[in-house]
Amino acid sequence: ARKRTMGIYMDTFCYGSDIELRKDNTTYQHIASFPVCPDMKVIPQIWRNGFDGAFHGIEPLTLLKAMLTDHRIETMMKQCRYGHVRYFIDHPRHLETCWNAYKIANRNHYLITDIGKWADYICMLVEMGKDIRSPHYICPDNLEAEHDRISEKIRAKKEKERTEEE
């Protein structure tokens, strides 16, 4: 492909450049931020995977690709947890760490109001060596207080390790 430049109205090619193999740059996938045509047609697999015709603030290409390739995104779409889908598409590493805990929380009818704080809390539990398959840990009554308590423990642990090294 030729080198690309961002023009005023669209991305264009530098026709004076050599043709070379280049990496796919995700910048070009996010150029079209305008709404998608309301009379769009999508393949039946996308409807089957929980798509309801709206993108819920997620780039269309990113959402459709995730829905077709990741069964966990499909599960959250079918549960209408669009904020969770948006968070986990942006933070795929947290999805890997938290997925089993997420399923247990759903099974115990735990309502996750702040998905970012909850995922951070689960990652901190993993760091502390706690059992993230136990509803006792992953479904706290007061997420804010538990998050602060665990983060204080981790801070104290790191401070202790730093003083021991010196």
VMD Tcl script that builds the backbone (N, CA, C; Angstrom):
set m [mol new atoms 498]
animate dup $m
set s [atomselect $m all]
$s set {name element resname resid chain x y z} {
  {N N ALA 1 A 0.846 -1.186 0.000}
  {CA C ALA 1 A 0.000 0.000 0.000}
  {C C ALA 1 A 0.883 1.239 0.000}
  {N N ARG 2 A 0.349 2.300 -0.502}
  {CA C ARG 2 A 1.074 3.560 -0.487}
  {C C ARG 2 A 0.900 4.222 0.874}
  {N N LYS 3 A 1.783 5.159 1.178}
  {CA C LYS 3 A 1.648 5.907 2.422}
  {C C LYS 3 A 0.341 6.678 2.405}
  {N N ARG 4 A -0.234 6.861 3.590}
  {CA C ARG 4 A -1.508 7.574 3.686}
  {C C ARG 4 A -1.300 8.896 4.408}
  {N N THR 5 A -2.110 9.851 4.043}
  {CA C THR 5 A -2.106 11.130 4.749}
  {C C THR 5 A -3.537 11.469 5.111}
  {N N MET 6 A -3.696 12.264 6.131}
  {CA C MET 6 A -5.025 12.703 6.536}
  {C C MET 6 A -5.279 14.059 5.900}
  {N N GLY 7 A -6.191 14.092 4.950}
  {CA C GLY 7 A -6.568 15.347 4.326}
  {C C GLY 7 A -7.651 16.037 5.130}
  {N N ILE 8 A -8.167 17.129 4.619}
  {CA C ILE 8 A -9.203 17.875 5.320}
  {C C ILE 8 A -10.493 17.077 5.369}
  {N N TYR 9 A -10.865 16.439 4.277}
  {CA C TYR 9 A -12.144 15.749 4.204}
  {C C TYR 9 A -12.042 14.237 4.294}
  {N N MET 10 A -10.917 13.666 3.974}
  {CA C MET 10 A -10.780 12.211 3.984}
  {C C MET 10 A -9.306 11.855 3.999}
  {N N ASP 11 A -9.037 10.587 4.256}
  {CA C ASP 11 A -7.655 10.149 4.158}
  {C C ASP 11 A -7.339 9.877 2.691}
  {N N THR 12 A -6.132 10.166 2.309}
  {CA C THR 12 A -5.723 10.014 0.916}
  {C C THR 12 A -4.382 9.298 0.876}
  {N N PHE 13 A -3.966 8.962 -0.313}
  {CA C PHE 13 A -2.694 8.298 -0.493}
  {C C PHE 13 A -1.669 9.283 -1.021}
  {N N CYS 14 A -0.412 9.081 -0.651}
  {CA C CYS 14 A 0.693 9.834 -1.235}
  {C C CYS 14 A 1.141 9.046 -2.468}
  {N N TYR 15 A 0.733 9.518 -3.625}
  {CA C TYR 15 A 1.014 8.758 -4.839}
  {C C TYR 15 A 2.484 8.781 -5.226}
  {N N GLY 16 A 3.265 9.654 -4.635}
  {CA C GLY 16 A 4.690 9.680 -4.925}
  {C C GLY 16 A 5.475 8.681 -4.097}
  {N N SER 17 A 4.841 8.005 -3.156}
  {CA C SER 17 A 5.549 7.072 -2.283}
  {C C SER 17 A 5.622 5.690 -2.923}
  {N N ASP 18 A 6.558 4.890 -2.431}
  {CA C ASP 18 A 6.703 3.524 -2.925}
  {C C ASP 18 A 5.580 2.653 -2.375}
  {N N ILE 19 A 5.259 1.606 -3.115}
  {CA C ILE 19 A 4.270 0.645 -2.644}
  {C C ILE 19 A 5.004 -0.375 -1.781}
  {N N GLU 20 A 4.577 -0.501 -0.523}
  {CA C GLU 20 A 5.212 -1.399 0.434}
  {C C GLU 20 A 4.143 -2.090 1.266}
  {N N LEU 21 A 4.546 -3.150 1.955}
  {CA C LEU 21 A 3.654 -3.771 2.932}
  {C C LEU 21 A 3.648 -2.893 4.172}
  {N N ARG 22 A 2.478 -2.566 4.669}
  {CA C ARG 22 A 2.359 -1.711 5.850}
  {C C ARG 22 A 1.389 -2.335 6.842}
  {N N LYS 23 A 1.567 -1.941 8.101}
  {CA C LYS 23 A 0.645 -2.399 9.139}
  {C C LYS 23 A -0.684 -1.671 8.993}
  {N N ASP 24 A -1.753 -2.326 9.429}
  {CA C ASP 24 A -3.069 -1.701 9.438}
  {C C ASP 24 A -3.110 -0.734 10.612}
  {N N ASN 25 A -3.310 0.525 10.326}
  {CA C ASN 25 A -3.338 1.549 11.362}
  {C C ASN 25 A -4.784 1.780 11.781}
  {N N THR 26 A -5.083 1.616 13.064}
  {CA C THR 26 A -6.465 1.743 13.536}
  {C C THR 26 A -6.979 3.168 13.462}
  {N N THR 27 A -6.112 4.130 13.256}
  {CA C THR 27 A -6.565 5.514 13.140}
  {C C THR 27 A -7.573 5.645 12.015}
  {N N TYR 28 A -7.359 4.937 10.937}
  {CA C TYR 28 A -8.217 5.062 9.770}
  {C C TYR 28 A -9.571 4.378 9.970}
  {N N GLN 29 A -9.684 3.520 10.977}
  {CA C GLN 29 A -10.964 2.868 11.240}
  {C C GLN 29 A -11.922 3.790 11.979}
  {N N HIS 30 A -11.404 4.839 12.608}
  {CA C HIS 30 A -12.225 5.712 13.437}
  {C C HIS 30 A -12.518 7.049 12.774}
  {N N ILE 31 A -12.231 7.179 11.505}
  {CA C ILE 31 A -12.460 8.448 10.819}
  {C C ILE 31 A -13.947 8.725 10.699}
  {N N ALA 32 A -14.701 7.742 10.260}
  {CA C ALA 32 A -16.128 7.941 10.027}
  {C C ALA 32 A -16.878 7.826 11.351}
  {N N SER 33 A -17.024 8.935 12.040}
  {CA C SER 33 A -17.705 8.905 13.334}
  {C C SER 33 A -19.161 9.335 13.212}
  {N N PHE 34 A -19.642 9.498 11.992}
  {CA C PHE 34 A -21.030 9.913 11.790}
  {C C PHE 34 A -21.951 8.708 11.977}
  {N N PRO 35 A -23.233 8.950 12.247}
  {CA C PRO 35 A -24.161 7.832 12.464}
  {C C PRO 35 A -24.279 6.936 11.235}
  {N N VAL 36 A -24.526 5.673 11.494}
  {CA C VAL 36 A -24.681 4.697 10.425}
  {C C VAL 36 A -26.108 4.790 9.899}
  {N N CYS 37 A -26.271 4.518 8.638}
  {CA C CYS 37 A -27.584 4.575 7.994}
  {C C CYS 37 A -28.600 3.733 8.768}
  {N N PRO 38 A -29.769 4.275 9.075}
  {CA C PRO 38 A -30.747 3.513 9.860}
  {C C PRO 38 A -31.316 2.302 9.124}
  {N N ASP 39 A -31.241 2.277 7.809}
  {CA C ASP 39 A -31.752 1.145 7.043}
  {C C ASP 39 A -30.645 0.172 6.674}
  {N N MET 40 A -29.670 -0.003 7.570}
  {CA C MET 40 A -28.531 -0.865 7.271}
  {C C MET 40 A -28.951 -2.323 7.276}
  {N N LYS 41 A -28.223 -3.101 6.542}
  {CA C LYS 41 A -28.451 -4.538 6.511}
  {C C LYS 41 A -27.197 -5.199 7.068}
  {N N VAL 42 A -27.402 -6.121 7.989}
  {CA C VAL 42 A -26.277 -6.854 8.563}
  {C C VAL 42 A -26.553 -8.346 8.427}
  {N N ILE 43 A -25.499 -9.123 8.519}
  {CA C ILE 43 A -25.648 -10.568 8.362}
  {C C ILE 43 A -26.427 -11.144 9.551}
  {N N PRO 44 A -27.109 -12.251 9.359}
  {CA C PRO 44 A -27.937 -12.830 10.430}
  {C C PRO 44 A -27.156 -13.200 11.693}
  {N N GLN 45 A -25.874 -13.529 11.557}
  {CA C GLN 45 A -25.074 -13.904 12.723}
  {C C GLN 45 A -24.940 -12.741 13.705}
  {N N ILE 46 A -24.931 -11.519 13.188}
  {CA C ILE 46 A -24.818 -10.355 14.072}
  {C C ILE 46 A -26.107 -10.175 14.861}
  {N N TRP 47 A -27.253 -10.348 14.222}
  {CA C TRP 47 A -28.524 -10.278 14.947}
  {C C TRP 47 A -28.592 -11.394 15.982}
  {N N ARG 48 A -28.133 -12.577 15.601}
  {CA C ARG 48 A -28.131 -13.724 16.516}
  {C C ARG 48 A -27.262 -13.448 17.747}
  {N N ASN 49 A -26.170 -12.713 17.557}
  {CA C ASN 49 A -25.228 -12.455 18.640}
  {C C ASN 49 A -25.638 -11.307 19.543}
  {N N GLY 50 A -26.836 -10.762 19.382}
  {CA C GLY 50 A -27.329 -9.776 20.326}
  {C C GLY 50 A -27.372 -8.352 19.830}
  {N N PHE 51 A -27.087 -8.116 18.569}
  {CA C PHE 51 A -27.128 -6.758 18.030}
  {C C PHE 51 A -28.574 -6.293 17.945}
  {N N ASP 52 A -28.830 -5.057 18.408}
  {CA C ASP 52 A -30.205 -4.547 18.415}
  {C C ASP 52 A -30.399 -3.365 17.473}
  {N N GLY 53 A -29.410 -3.103 16.632}
  {CA C GLY 53 A -29.533 -2.007 15.677}
  {C C GLY 53 A -28.845 -0.734 16.119}
  {N N ALA 54 A -28.411 -0.656 17.375}
  {CA C ALA 54 A -27.721 0.529 17.889}
  {C C ALA 54 A -26.296 0.142 18.281}
  {N N PHE 55 A -25.399 1.127 18.233}
  {CA C PHE 55 A -23.997 0.854 18.540}
  {C C PHE 55 A -23.598 1.296 19.943}
  {N N HIS 56 A -24.442 2.017 20.644}
  {CA C HIS 56 A -24.257 2.370 22.053}
  {C C HIS 56 A -22.917 3.051 22.334}
  {N N GLY 57 A -22.512 3.948 21.455}
  {CA C GLY 57 A -21.294 4.721 21.671}
  {C C GLY 57 A -20.003 3.988 21.350}
  {N N ILE 58 A -20.096 2.841 20.711}
  {CA C ILE 58 A -18.912 2.065 20.340}
  {C C ILE 58 A -18.755 2.161 18.835}
  {N N GLU 59 A -17.499 2.260 18.353}
  {CA C GLU 59 A -17.279 2.328 16.918}
  {C C GLU 59 A -17.875 1.085 16.261}
  {N N PRO 60 A -18.631 1.253 15.181}
  {CA C PRO 60 A -19.308 0.110 14.551}
  {C C PRO 60 A -18.377 -1.040 14.184}
  {N N LEU 61 A -17.237 -0.739 13.578}
  {CA C LEU 61 A -16.320 -1.797 13.167}
  {C C LEU 61 A -15.811 -2.571 14.378}
  {N N THR 62 A -15.485 -1.857 15.448}
  {CA C THR 62 A -14.972 -2.500 16.654}
  {C C THR 62 A -16.032 -3.385 17.297}
  {N N LEU 63 A -17.251 -2.870 17.414}
  {CA C LEU 63 A -18.326 -3.636 18.048}
  {C C LEU 63 A -18.676 -4.882 17.243}
  {N N LEU 64 A -18.852 -4.739 15.941}
  {CA C LEU 64 A -19.250 -5.883 15.121}
  {C C LEU 64 A -18.163 -6.949 15.094}
  {N N LYS 65 A -16.909 -6.522 15.029}
  {CA C LYS 65 A -15.805 -7.483 15.049}
  {C C LYS 65 A -15.776 -8.228 16.383}
  {N N ALA 66 A -15.953 -7.493 17.483}
  {CA C ALA 66 A -15.945 -8.129 18.804}
  {C C ALA 66 A -17.121 -9.085 18.966}
  {N N MET 67 A -18.281 -8.702 18.448}
  {CA C MET 67 A -19.460 -9.569 18.567}
  {C C MET 67 A -19.291 -10.872 17.793}
  {N N LEU 68 A -18.573 -10.818 16.686}
  {CA C LEU 68 A -18.398 -12.016 15.866}
  {C C LEU 68 A -17.251 -12.899 16.337}
  {N N THR 69 A -16.310 -12.345 17.100}
  {CA C THR 69 A -15.131 -13.116 17.472}
  {C C THR 69 A -15.061 -13.476 18.946}
  {N N ASP 70 A -15.817 -12.803 19.811}
  {CA C ASP 70 A -15.690 -13.031 21.250}
  {C C ASP 70 A -17.052 -13.376 21.850}
  {N N HIS 71 A -17.198 -14.593 22.318}
  {CA C HIS 71 A -18.476 -15.034 22.882}
  {C C HIS 71 A -18.838 -14.261 24.146}
  {N N ARG 72 A -17.844 -13.712 24.841}
  {CA C ARG 72 A -18.120 -12.969 26.072}
  {C C ARG 72 A -18.810 -11.648 25.761}
  {N N ILE 73 A -18.391 -10.995 24.684}
  {CA C ILE 73 A -19.053 -9.759 24.255}
  {C C ILE 73 A -20.481 -10.081 23.831}
  {N N GLU 74 A -20.655 -11.194 23.149}
  {CA C GLU 74 A -21.997 -11.632 22.742}
  {C C GLU 74 A -22.894 -11.824 23.963}
  {N N THR 75 A -22.358 -12.443 25.014}
  {CA C THR 75 A -23.136 -12.663 26.238}
  {C C THR 75 A -23.576 -11.346 26.852}
  {N N MET 76 A -22.668 -10.388 26.950}
  {CA C MET 76 A -23.013 -9.091 27.545}
  {C C MET 76 A -24.006 -8.328 26.673}
  {N N MET 77 A -23.887 -8.453 25.351}
  {CA C MET 77 A -24.842 -7.788 24.462}
  {C C MET 77 A -26.245 -8.366 24.662}
  {N N LYS 78 A -26.342 -9.665 24.811}
  {CA C LYS 78 A -27.647 -10.292 25.003}
  {C C LYS 78 A -28.255 -9.936 26.354}
  {N N GLN 79 A -27.400 -9.585 27.331}
  {CA C GLN 79 A -27.885 -9.150 28.642}
  {C C GLN 79 A -28.151 -7.646 28.680}
  {N N CYS 80 A -27.940 -6.969 27.560}
  {CA C CYS 80 A -28.119 -5.508 27.447}
  {C C CYS 80 A -27.204 -4.745 28.399}
  {N N ARG 81 A -25.990 -5.211 28.599}
  {CA C ARG 81 A -25.003 -4.550 29.450}
  {C C ARG 81 A -24.025 -3.790 28.548}
  {N N TYR 82 A -24.530 -2.735 27.926}
  {CA C TYR 82 A -23.754 -2.027 26.908}
  {C C TYR 82 A -22.576 -1.264 27.506}
  {N N GLY 83 A -22.718 -0.740 28.709}
  {CA C GLY 83 A -21.602 -0.073 29.378}
  {C C GLY 83 A -20.473 -1.044 29.667}
  {N N HIS 84 A -20.830 -2.269 30.030}
  {CA C HIS 84 A -19.825 -3.292 30.285}
  {C C HIS 84 A -19.131 -3.682 28.982}
  {N N VAL 85 A -19.901 -3.800 27.910}
  {CA C VAL 85 A -19.322 -4.120 26.599}
  {C C VAL 85 A -18.316 -3.046 26.210}
  {N N ARG 86 A -18.711 -1.789 26.350}
  {CA C ARG 86 A -17.834 -0.675 25.996}
  {C C ARG 86 A -16.546 -0.725 26.821}
  {N N TYR 87 A -16.672 -0.965 28.122}
  {CA C TYR 87 A -15.492 -1.007 28.990}
  {C C TYR 87 A -14.567 -2.157 28.596}
  {N N PHE 88 A -15.127 -3.352 28.415}
  {CA C PHE 88 A -14.283 -4.510 28.142}
  {C C PHE 88 A -13.709 -4.498 26.726}
  {N N ILE 89 A -14.348 -3.830 25.784}
  {CA C ILE 89 A -13.734 -3.672 24.462}
  {C C ILE 89 A -12.523 -2.750 24.577}
  {N N ASP 90 A -12.625 -1.721 25.413}
  {CA C ASP 90 A -11.504 -0.800 25.609}
  {C C ASP 90 A -10.409 -1.387 26.493}
  {N N HIS 91 A -10.737 -2.350 27.356}
  {CA C HIS 91 A -9.784 -2.953 28.294}
  {C C HIS 91 A -9.820 -4.482 28.172}
  {N N PRO 92 A -9.328 -5.039 27.071}
  {CA C PRO 92 A -9.434 -6.491 26.867}
  {C C PRO 92 A -8.663 -7.310 27.902}
  {N N ARG 93 A -7.613 -6.749 28.472}
  {CA C ARG 93 A -6.851 -7.481 29.483}
  {C C ARG 93 A -7.687 -7.690 30.746}
  {N N HIS 94 A -8.503 -6.698 31.088}
  {CA C HIS 94 A -9.396 -6.855 32.238}
  {C C HIS 94 A -10.445 -7.924 31.960}
  {N N LEU 95 A -10.886 -8.023 30.727}
  {CA C LEU 95 A -11.869 -9.054 30.380}
  {C C LEU 95 A -11.285 -10.438 30.607}
  {N N GLU 96 A -10.029 -10.631 30.224}
  {CA C GLU 96 A -9.369 -11.921 30.434}
  {C C GLU 96 A -9.301 -12.256 31.920}
  {N N THR 97 A -8.956 -11.276 32.741}
  {CA C THR 97 A -8.796 -11.499 34.175}
  {C C THR 97 A -10.129 -11.685 34.878}
  {N N CYS 98 A -11.126 -10.917 34.490}
  {CA C CYS 98 A -12.371 -10.820 35.260}
  {C C CYS 98 A -13.518 -11.679 34.750}
  {N N TRP 99 A -13.384 -12.368 33.639}
  {CA C TRP 99 A -14.546 -13.005 33.036}
  {C C TRP 99 A -15.207 -14.041 33.948}
  {N N ASN 100 A -14.411 -14.919 34.579}
  {CA C ASN 100 A -15.014 -15.933 35.450}
  {C C ASN 100 A -15.706 -15.287 36.645}
  {N N ALA 101 A -15.095 -14.256 37.207}
  {CA C ALA 101 A -15.718 -13.535 38.320}
  {C C ALA 101 A -16.992 -12.835 37.850}
  {N N TYR 102 A -16.982 -12.325 36.629}
  {CA C TYR 102 A -18.160 -11.658 36.069}
  {C C TYR 102 A -19.330 -12.637 35.962}
  {N N LYS 103 A -19.050 -13.857 35.500}
  {CA C LYS 103 A -20.104 -14.865 35.392}
  {C C LYS 103 A -20.664 -15.229 36.768}
  {N N ILE 104 A -19.791 -15.340 37.759}
  {CA C ILE 104 A -20.242 -15.669 39.115}
  {C C ILE 104 A -21.084 -14.538 39.681}
  {N N ALA 105 A -20.673 -13.297 39.435}
  {CA C ALA 105 A -21.448 -12.145 39.907}
  {C C ALA 105 A -22.836 -12.141 39.268}
  {N N ASN 106 A -22.919 -12.440 37.986}
  {CA C ASN 106 A -24.225 -12.520 37.311}
  {C C ASN 106 A -25.079 -13.640 37.888}
  {N N ARG 107 A -24.453 -14.769 38.150}
  {CA C ARG 107 A -25.179 -15.912 38.702}
  {C C ARG 107 A -25.763 -15.596 40.079}
  {N N ASN 108 A -25.067 -14.737 40.827}
  {CA C ASN 108 A -25.525 -14.352 42.161}
  {C C ASN 108 A -26.360 -13.078 42.139}
  {N N HIS 109 A -26.777 -12.643 40.953}
  {CA C HIS 109 A -27.635 -11.461 40.773}
  {C C HIS 109 A -27.011 -10.203 41.371}
  {N N TYR 110 A -25.687 -10.088 41.265}
  {CA C TYR 110 A -24.983 -8.907 41.759}
  {C C TYR 110 A -25.014 -7.837 40.672}
  {N N LEU 111 A -25.476 -6.662 41.007}
  {CA C LEU 111 A -25.565 -5.566 40.049}
  {C C LEU 111 A -24.271 -4.760 40.092}
  {N N ILE 112 A -23.531 -4.770 39.007}
  {CA C ILE 112 A -22.274 -4.023 38.915}
  {C C ILE 112 A -22.606 -2.639 38.382}
  {N N THR 113 A -22.556 -1.649 39.255}
  {CA C THR 113 A -22.920 -0.293 38.847}
  {C C THR 113 A -21.745 0.448 38.226}
  {N N ASP 114 A -20.540 0.234 38.732}
  {CA C ASP 114 A -19.342 0.890 38.200}
  {C C ASP 114 A -18.392 -0.200 37.723}
  {N N ILE 115 A -18.465 -0.533 36.448}
  {CA C ILE 115 A -17.699 -1.658 35.916}
  {C C ILE 115 A -16.195 -1.417 35.994}
  {N N GLY 116 A -15.748 -0.176 35.811}
  {CA C GLY 116 A -14.320 0.121 35.884}
  {C C GLY 116 A -13.763 -0.133 37.273}
  {N N LYS 117 A -14.463 0.336 38.277}
  {CA C LYS 117 A -14.021 0.140 39.661}
  {C C LYS 117 A -14.097 -1.337 40.038}
  {N N TRP 118 A -15.148 -2.024 39.587}
  {CA C TRP 118 A -15.291 -3.440 39.903}
  {C C TRP 118 A -14.165 -4.255 39.264}
  {N N ALA 119 A -13.846 -3.990 37.998}
  {CA C ALA 119 A -12.772 -4.721 37.316}
  {C C ALA 119 A -11.427 -4.439 37.980}
  {N N ASP 120 A -11.199 -3.195 38.378}
  {CA C ASP 120 A -9.971 -2.844 39.092}
  {C C ASP 120 A -9.903 -3.590 40.422}
  {N N TYR 121 A -11.029 -3.677 41.104}
  {CA C TYR 121 A -11.116 -4.397 42.380}
  {C C TYR 121 A -10.780 -5.875 42.188}
  {N N ILE 122 A -11.308 -6.489 41.137}
  {CA C ILE 122 A -11.026 -7.902 40.863}
  {C C ILE 122 A -9.542 -8.099 40.559}
  {N N CYS 123 A -8.946 -7.199 39.780}
  {CA C CYS 123 A -7.515 -7.298 39.476}
  {C C CYS 123 A -6.676 -7.158 40.746}
  {N N MET 124 A -7.113 -6.293 41.661}
  {CA C MET 124 A -6.395 -6.149 42.931}
  {C C MET 124 A -6.556 -7.401 43.792}
  {N N LEU 125 A -7.722 -8.043 43.755}
  {CA C LEU 125 A -7.905 -9.299 44.484}
  {C C LEU 125 A -6.953 -10.371 43.954}
  {N N VAL 126 A -6.780 -10.419 42.641}
  {CA C VAL 126 A -5.843 -11.371 42.040}
  {C C VAL 126 A -4.433 -11.075 42.532}
  {N N GLU 127 A -4.070 -9.797 42.564}
  {CA C GLU 127 A -2.734 -9.402 43.023}
  {C C GLU 127 A -2.510 -9.775 44.486}
  {N N MET 128 A -3.561 -9.709 45.296}
  {CA C MET 128 A -3.456 -10.059 46.718}
  {C C MET 128 A -3.552 -11.568 46.949}
  {N N GLY 129 A -3.849 -12.332 45.905}
  {CA C GLY 129 A -3.929 -13.778 46.031}
  {C C GLY 129 A -5.247 -14.270 46.607}
  {N N LYS 130 A -6.281 -13.470 46.521}
  {CA C LYS 130 A -7.601 -13.858 47.032}
  {C C LYS 130 A -8.309 -14.760 46.018}
  {N N ASP 131 A -9.301 -15.480 46.492}
  {CA C ASP 131 A -10.071 -16.395 45.649}
  {C C ASP 131 A -11.134 -15.603 44.892}
  {N N ILE 132 A -10.925 -15.403 43.591}
  {CA C ILE 132 A -11.892 -14.621 42.816}
  {C C ILE 132 A -13.014 -15.490 42.264}
  {N N ARG 133 A -13.131 -16.703 42.753}
  {CA C ARG 133 A -14.272 -17.548 42.399}
  {C C ARG 133 A -15.288 -17.594 43.535}
  {N N SER 134 A -15.009 -16.848 44.590}
  {CA C SER 134 A -15.907 -16.821 45.743}
  {C C SER 134 A -16.800 -15.585 45.688}
  {N N PRO 135 A -18.114 -15.763 45.746}
  {CA C PRO 135 A -19.020 -14.601 45.746}
  {C C PRO 135 A -18.782 -13.672 46.932}
  {N N HIS 136 A -18.204 -14.214 48.011}
  {CA C HIS 136 A -17.900 -13.382 49.177}
  {C C HIS 136 A -16.977 -12.225 48.798}
  {N N TYR 137 A -15.988 -12.499 47.953}
  {CA C TYR 137 A -15.040 -11.459 47.554}
  {C C TYR 137 A -15.532 -10.636 46.366}
  {N N ILE 138 A -16.126 -11.299 45.378}
  {CA C ILE 138 A -16.421 -10.579 44.133}
  {C C ILE 138 A -17.745 -9.837 44.131}
  {N N CYS 139 A -18.560 -10.044 45.146}
  {CA C CYS 139 A -19.858 -9.357 45.236}
  {C C CYS 139 A -19.937 -8.552 46.537}
  {N N PRO 140 A -19.093 -7.538 46.710}
  {CA C PRO 140 A -19.113 -6.798 47.979}
  {C C PRO 140 A -20.379 -5.950 48.107}
  {N N ASP 141 A -20.823 -5.783 49.346}
  {CA C ASP 141 A -21.995 -4.941 49.594}
  {C C ASP 141 A -21.692 -3.482 49.274}
  {N N ASN 142 A -20.484 -3.041 49.652}
  {CA C ASN 142 A -20.073 -1.664 49.395}
  {C C ASN 142 A -18.788 -1.698 48.566}
  {N N LEU 143 A -18.929 -1.630 47.265}
  {CA C LEU 143 A -17.783 -1.736 46.362}
  {C C LEU 143 A -16.767 -0.630 46.614}
  {N N GLU 144 A -17.235 0.579 46.835}
  {CA C GLU 144 A -16.339 1.720 47.055}
  {C C GLU 144 A -15.426 1.474 48.260}
  {N N ALA 145 A -16.012 1.061 49.378}
  {CA C ALA 145 A -15.237 0.838 50.602}
  {C C ALA 145 A -14.269 -0.333 50.441}
  {N N GLU 146 A -14.724 -1.429 49.824}
  {CA C GLU 146 A -13.853 -2.587 49.618}
  {C C GLU 146 A -12.709 -2.256 48.663}
  {N N HIS 147 A -13.002 -1.506 47.620}
  {CA C HIS 147 A -11.968 -1.088 46.671}
  {C C HIS 147 A -10.904 -0.263 47.392}
  {N N ASP 148 A -11.338 0.687 48.220}
  {CA C ASP 148 A -10.390 1.519 48.965}
  {C C ASP 148 A -9.582 0.688 49.956}
  {N N ARG 149 A -10.226 -0.272 50.614}
  {CA C ARG 149 A -9.539 -1.114 51.601}
  {C C ARG 149 A -8.458 -1.962 50.929}
  {N N ILE 150 A -8.798 -2.592 49.809}
  {CA C ILE 150 A -7.827 -3.441 49.106}
  {C C ILE 150 A -6.694 -2.597 48.519}
  {N N SER 151 A -7.022 -1.428 47.966}
  {CA C SER 151 A -5.963 -0.585 47.390}
  {C C SER 151 A -5.025 -0.083 48.483}
  {N N GLU 152 A -5.539 0.158 49.677}
  {CA C GLU 152 A -4.680 0.558 50.801}
  {C C GLU 152 A -3.767 -0.594 51.210}
  {N N LYS 153 A -4.279 -1.821 51.217}
  {CA C LYS 153 A -3.453 -2.987 51.533}
  {C C LYS 153 A -2.336 -3.156 50.508}
  {N N ILE 154 A -2.670 -2.983 49.245}
  {CA C ILE 154 A -1.666 -3.131 48.187}
  {C C ILE 154 A -0.618 -2.033 48.298}
  {N N ARG 155 A -1.064 -0.802 48.582}
  {CA C ARG 155 A -0.118 0.297 48.751}
  {C C ARG 155 A 0.828 0.018 49.914}
  {N N ALA 156 A 0.305 -0.476 51.038}
  {CA C ALA 156 A 1.132 -0.791 52.205}
  {C C ALA 156 A 2.100 -1.931 51.895}
  {N N LYS 157 A 1.635 -2.924 51.145}
  {CA C LYS 157 A 2.487 -4.054 50.773}
  {C C LYS 157 A 3.647 -3.590 49.895}
  {N N LYS 158 A 3.359 -2.734 48.915}
  {CA C LYS 158 A 4.412 -2.223 48.033}
  {C C LYS 158 A 5.379 -1.321 48.792}
  {N N GLU 159 A 4.858 -0.540 49.724}
  {CA C GLU 159 A 5.712 0.329 50.545}
  {C C GLU 159 A 6.652 -0.523 51.397}
  {N N LYS 160 A 6.132 -1.601 51.952}
  {CA C LYS 160 A 6.947 -2.500 52.773}
  {C C LYS 160 A 8.038 -3.148 51.928}
  {N N GLU 161 A 7.689 -3.601 50.714}
  {CA C GLU 161 A 8.676 -4.205 49.817}
  {C C GLU 161 A 9.752 -3.205 49.426}
  {N N ARG 162 A 9.349 -1.953 49.205}
  {CA C ARG 162 A 10.312 -0.927 48.815}
  {C C ARG 162 A 11.281 -0.628 49.962}
  {N N THR 163 A 10.792 -0.580 51.201}
  {CA C THR 163 A 11.679 -0.306 52.339}
  {C C THR 163 A 12.601 -1.484 52.611}
  {N N GLU 164 A 12.144 -2.717 52.345}
  {CA C GLU 164 A 13.001 -3.884 52.533}
  {C C GLU 164 A 14.123 -3.925 51.512}
  {N N GLU 165 A 13.885 -3.426 50.308}
  {CA C GLU 165 A 14.912 -3.404 49.268}
  {C C GLU 165 A 16.015 -2.409 49.592}
  {N N GLU 166 A 15.675 -1.340 50.282}
  {CA C GLU 166 A 16.665 -0.288 50.586}
  {C C GLU 166 A 17.447 -0.630 51.791}
}
mol reanalyze $m
mol bondsrecalc $m
mol representation Tube
mol addrep $m
